[in-house]
């Protein structure tokens, strides 16, 4: 579903970064990832 690149934004919430890497492995467009911790947002 995500790999067909028809989505403008996808929000994945997962504590396992390996699993999100696997979910997005076939996406060929740039991906921005952020970590939210204690109310602070930072790029990964």
Secondary structure, 3 states (H helix, E strand, C coil): CHHHCCCCCCCCCCCCHHHHHHHCCCCCCCCCCEEEECCEEEEC
